Amino acid sequence: DSDLSMRTLSTPSPALIFPPNSPGFQNGRGSSTSSSSVTGETVAMVHSPPPTRLTHPLIRLASKHQKEQAHIDRLPDHSMIQIFSFLPTNQLCRCARVCRRWYNLAWDPRLWRTIRLTGETINVDRALKVLTRRLCQDTPNVCLMLETVIVSGCRRLTDRGLYTIAQCCPELRRLEVSGCYNISNEAVFDVVSLCPNLEHLDVSGCSKVTCISLTREASIKLSPLHGKQISIRYLDMTDCFVLEDEGLHTIAAHCTQLTHLYLRRCVRITDEGLRYLMIYCTSIKELSVSDCRFVSDFGMREIAKLESRLRYLSIAHCGRITDVGIRYIAKYCSKLRYLNARGCEGITDHGVEYLAKNCTKLKSLDIGKCPLVSDTGLEFLALNCFNLKRLSLKSCESITGQGLQIVAANCFDLQMLNVQDCDVSVDALRFVKRHCKRCIIEHTNPAFF
C-alpha cells in the first residue's frame, strides 16, 4: 500500500494556494476533509485523488440533472487541456479536485511548464516543495517539464524555496522572484549553478541580492574551456539597493551573454561599474540606469562602446548627465530606438540636436523635466526623426504650441504625446489632433477635450 501511495501521489490541496479566509474555505476548512489550515498561514496538504463522481454538496449537479452528463464533460481531452492551459496554478489545482478525469487532465505534463504564485500570505516554500514533488512523480527527484517559475510579491519565499527549485528543476529557463526580499545571494547562486539553461532572471526588489555568480563548487567543476559563464541574457535588478560596482563587476564577468539589463534605482552604481560592464558584456541591447545618481557623462562614454547594438537606454533622473553624454550616445549608438532622459536637467537643445541628427530611427523619447529644451530642439526632432511614435515633454517649461505644431506637421505616426504641465494653447493641441489622428494626448489643459 505504501508503495502504491507513492506512485499515485495526489494533487495538492487548494489550501496550498489559498489563505484560510478565501472563497471555498470556511472556518479554516476546505471542501475536502483531507485539507486543513492554520490561522494566519497557508498550509500544504496532500490528499487522495477525487472520486469519479461529484459528491460534495456545493458542486453537486442539480437533482433533476444528476444522471445527465454536464456539457463540459462532453468535450474531448485535448479541448479540456487547451482550456486548462489558460488557468493559473491555483485554479489548476482546484480543477484537479473535481473528478478523476479532471484530475488526470489537470496533471498533464504539458500544463506544467509554468508555475505562477502570487500573494503575501502564501507559504511559498511549502507550495513549491509539494508541487515539485508531484511533478517529479514520473521522473524521481527531477522535474524535466518545468521551464518557468513566477513568484511575484510573495514575501514568505525564502532561500529554502529557491533551493527546492535549484535541486528539482534543471530545465528551468525563466525565474521571476520580484518583491521577494527574504532571498539571499547563496540561494540565487545555487539556482544559476544548477539550472544551466536559465536565461531570464528577475530579482527586482530583492534587497539582499548583491551580485550574480556561480557557487564555488560549480566553478571548480567547470572545465577551463567553459570558464565561469552563466547563460543569463535577461537580468532585472531594479531596486537592489545594495548592489555596488564590485558586485556589478562580478555579474559582468559571469554573465557575458547579457542582452537586457535593468539597474533602476541601484543608487550605489557609478561610472566605474559601467566600465566593468562594457568590458565583458558587449551584446547588451537594452540598458536602464535610471535614478543612479552617480552615473555621469563618463558613464555615457562607456555605454557608447555598445555602438549600434544598443536599442534601448534609460538614464532618467541621472542629474550628472549633460549634452556631453548625449553626444557620446548620439555619435556611436546610431540605431537607438528608445531614450528616457526625463529629469536630466543638464540636457539642452544642443543635445537634442545631436540626438536627432544621428539617431534618426528614434521611436520613443522622454525629455520631460528638462527645462533647457525649447521649441528649437523640437524642430530638430521634427525634421529628422520622422518615425517618432512616443514623445514626452512633461513639465518642459520652455515648450510652446509652436514647437508642438512643427512636430505634428512632420511626425504623422505620433501615437502618444505628453504635454502635462506645459504652457501650450488649446489651438496647438487641436492642431496635433488633426494631423496625428491616432495620437493620445496627455495634458492638463481643462479647455481641451
N, C-alpha and C positions, 0 to 999 in steps of 0.2 A: 504494500500500500504506500509506503513512504517513497519508494522508487517511482510509482505511478504519479504521486502528487508532485514530484519534482519535474516529471516530464509534461505535466499538464498545469503548470503554474498559471494561475488565472490572472485576469485583468486587475489593475489597482483600483481600489475604491475611489469614487469621486471625492471622498474626504481627503484624498491625496492632493486634490487640486483646489477644492472649495473650502473656505473657512466655515466654522460651525454655524454661523448665523446666515449663511447664504441660502437662496431658494433651494428647496429639496432637502434641507437639513433643519429639523425642528427639534428643540430640546437636546441638541448635541448628538442626534442620531440620524442616520441616513435612511434611505428606503430599504436598505438591506440590513438584517440583524448582524451580519458579519463585519460591519464597519462601525467604528466609534471615533470619537474626537475628544480632545481635552480642551477645556475652556482657554480661549486666547491663543490657541495653536492649531495649525492644520496638521493632521497626522496621516500616515500612510498605512493602509491595511491591504491584505491580500485575501481574497475570498474565492470560493468555488465558482466555476462557470455557471451562468444563469441557466435555469431550466428551459426546456424547449418552448413551453407555453408561458404566456404572461400571467403571473399570479398576483402581482402587487395590486391592491385596490386602486391606487392612484393612476395606474397606467392600464388597467383592465379595460377591454373594449366594452362598449355598451351592451347590455344584456341581450338585446334583440339582434345584435350582430356578432355575438360571441363565436358562433360557429362559422362565421364568414371570414374569409381571408382579407386582411387590410390591403388597401390599394397599393401601398408602398411595397408590400411583400411580394407583389406580382412582378416587380422589376427584376431583371436578371442581375447576376452578381457583378458583372462589370459596370453596370449603371450605378449600383449601390456604392461600389468603390469610388466611382467618379464623384458621387455626391459627398461621400465621406472625406474626399481629398480637400474639400473646402473648409473643413472644420478645424478649429484649434485643438490643441492637445487635450484640454479639459473636457470639451464636448465629445471628443472621440472616445475618451474613457467612459463617459456616460452612455454613449451608444452601445458600447461593448457589454452593458449590463441588461439590455432589453430582452434579448433571447439568444439562444445558442447560435443561430445563423448570423445574427448581427455581431456576436462575439467573434466568430471566425473571420468575418469580413473586416471588422474594425482592427484586427491584428494582422491584416495582410501586410507583408513587408514593404510594399510599395507606398503605404500610407505613413511609414515611419522613417522617412528620410529627414524629417524635421521635427524637433521638439520645441514648442514655444510656451513659455511660462511667464506670467506677469503678476504682480501684486506683492504688497508688502507683508501680508500675513501668511503666505505660503511657506511651508517648511521645504525649501527647495532642495536642500541636501538629501533629505529622505525621499523626496519625489524623484530625483534623478537616480538614486540608488535603486528604487523599486522599478522604475521604468526601464532602466538599462538591464536589470536582471531579467525582466520579462522579455526584452528584445534579444537577450543573449541565450534564449531557451534552446534554439536550434544550433547555435554555434557557441558553446560554453565559454564564458568569460570574454567574448569578443562580439561586439555589435557592428557587423560589417555594413549594414544598410544606412546607418545614421550618418548624415553629412552636415546637418545644420542644427545648432543649439542656440536658441534665443531666450535669454533670461534677463529681461529688462526691468529695472526698478525693483528687483527682489533683494531687499536689504538683508534678508536672512540667508542669502547664499554666502557660504564660507569656502575656505580652501578645501574642506572635505568634499564639497560638491564638485569642484574642479578636478580633484584627484580622481573621483569616480569617472568623469568624462575622459580624462587622460588615459586611464588604465583600460577602459572598455571600448573606446571609440577611435580606433586607429585610422579610420577613413574620414574623420572629421575634416571638413573644408571651411566651415564658417562658424565662428563663435562670437556672440554678442552678449556681453555682461555689463552693459551700460548702467550706471547708477548703483552698482553693487559694491559699495565702498568697504566691505569687510574682507575682500580678497587681497592677497599679498603677492609679492614678486615670485616667491617659491612656487606657488600653485600655477601661476602663469608660465613659469619656466618649464614645469612638468608637462603642461599641455602642448607647448610648442615643440618640446623634445620628443614626446611620444606620439604626436599626431603630425607626421612628416608632410601630409598633404594640405595642412592648414594654410589658406590663402587670405582669409578675411577675418580680422580680429578687431573688435570694438571694446575697448576698456575705458570709454569716456566716463568721467565721474568717479573712477576708482582711484581715490586719492592716495592709496598706499602703494600703487604701482609706480615705480621709478625708472624702470627700463625693461627691455625685452631681450632675453638671452636664453641660451641652452643651459641645461643643468651641467654640472661638472662631469657627471657620469656619461652623459650623452656626448660631450665634447671629446672625452677620451676614446669613446668607441668609434667615432667618425674617422674615416680614412683621410690621409693627408690630401688626397685629390678632391675629396668632398669639401674640406675646410669646415668652417664653423658657420655655415649659412643656414638661414631659415627661409622657407618658401613663401612667407607672407608678402602679399602685394598690396593689400589694403589695411591700413592701420589708423585707427582713430583713438587719440589720446587726449581728447578735449577734456579740460578741467582736471587734468592730472597735475595738480598744483606743485608737487614736489619734484617734478621732472627737471633735471638740470642739464647743463652742457655735457657733463661726463656720461650721464645716462643716455643722452641723445647720441653720443659717440658710440656707446655700446650697441644701441639699436641699429645705427647705420652700418657698423662693422658686421653685424649678424644678419640683417635684413636687406641685403644688397639688391633684391628684386623689387623693392617698393615702387609702386606707381601712384598710389594715393596715400597721402599723409596729412593728418589734421592735428594741429597742435594748438587749437584755440585755447586761450587763457592759460597757457603754460607759462606763467609770468616770470619764471627764472631763466628761461631760454635767452641767450644773447647771440650776437653775430658769430661768436666763436663756435657755438653749437651748430649753426648753419654751415660753417666752413667744414666741420667734420662730416655733415650730412652730404655735402656736394662731392666730397672725396670718394665716398663709397656708393651712394645712391644716385646714379646718373640717368635713371629711367623714369624719374618722377614726372607725372603729368599734371597732378593736382596737389597743391600745397596750400595750407592755411596756417598762418602765424598771427591770426587776429588777436588783439589785446595783449600781444607780447611786447610790453612797453620798452624793453631794452634792445629790440631789433631796430637797426638804423639803416642808413644808406649803404654802409659797408656790408650789411647782410644782404641787401638787394644786389650788390655786386656779386656776391657768392651765388645767389639764386639765379642770376642771369647766365651762369655757366650751364644751366639746363638747356639753354638756347631754344630751338624750335620744338623741343619735346614738351615744354610747359604750355598747358592749355588753360589752367585754372589757377588763380592766385588770389588769396585773401590776405590783406595787410591792414584790415580795419582797425582803427584806433591805435595804430603804431605811430605815436606822435613825433618820433625822431626821423621819420622818412620824409624827404622833401623832393623837389624836382630832380635832384641829382640821382636819387634812387630810381625814380620813374624813368629817367633817361637810360639807365643801365638795362632795365627791363624792356623798354621800347626798342632799344638798339639790337638786342640779341634774341629776344623772345617774340619773333615776328608772327608766330601762329597763335598767340594768346587769344582766347575766346571770352574769358571771364576775368574781370578785375574788380575786387571790392576794396576801395581805398577810403571808405567812409571814416570821417574823423581825422584824417591825415591833414592837419591844418597847414602844413608847410607846402602843400601842392598848389600851384598857381596855373594860370593859363598857359605858361610856357611848358609845364609838364604835360598838360593835356594836349598841347600841340605836338610834342614829340610822340606821345602815345598814339594820337590819331593818324599821324603821317606814316608810322612804322607798323602799327598793328591794325591794319585796315580790315581784318576779318573779325574784329571785336563784335561780339553779340550782346554782351551784358556788362554794364559799367555802373558802379556805385561811387559817386563822388560827393555824397551828402555830407553836410557839415564841414565843407571846405570853403571857407568864406572868401578866399582869394581867387576862386574860379568865377568867371563872369561870362557874359554873352560872347565875348571874344573866343573863349575856349569852346563854347558850344558850337560856334561857327566852324571851327576846325573839325570838330566831330562830325558835323552835318555834311561837310564837303569831302570827307574821306571814309567814314565808316557807314556805308550805305546799308550794311547788314545788321545794324543795331536793332535789337528787339526789346531790350530792357534797359531803362535809364533812370537812375535815382538821383535827384537833386535836392533831397530833403534838407531844409534849413540852410540852403545856399543863399546868403544874404545879397549877393551881387547879381543874381539871376533876375532877368525881367521877361516880360512877354515877348519881346522882340527875339530873344535868343530861342525861346520855345518855338516860335513860328519858323525860324530858319531850320531847326531840327525836323519839324513836322513836314516841311516842304521838300525835304531830301530823304528822310528815312521813312519810307512808306510802310515798312514791315514792323514798325514800332508796336509792341503789344502791351507794354507796361511803362507808365511814366509816373514817377513820384515827385510831386512838387509841394509837398506839405510844408507849411511854414515859409513859403516863398512868396514874395510880393509880385504876383502875376495877376493880370486882369481877367475878367470873365471872357472878354473877346478873344484873348490869346488861347484860353482853354477850349473855346468853341472852334477856333481855327485848327487846333490839334485834332479835335474830334472829327472835323470834316475831312482832313487829309489822311488821318490814320484811323480808319473806321473800326478796326479791331482792338484799338488801344484802350486799356483800362487806366484811367487817370485817378491817382490818389492825391487828394488836395484838401485844403482847409478853407476854401472859399465858399461860404454858405449860399452865395448867389448863383453858383453853378451847380446844375443837377442834370 
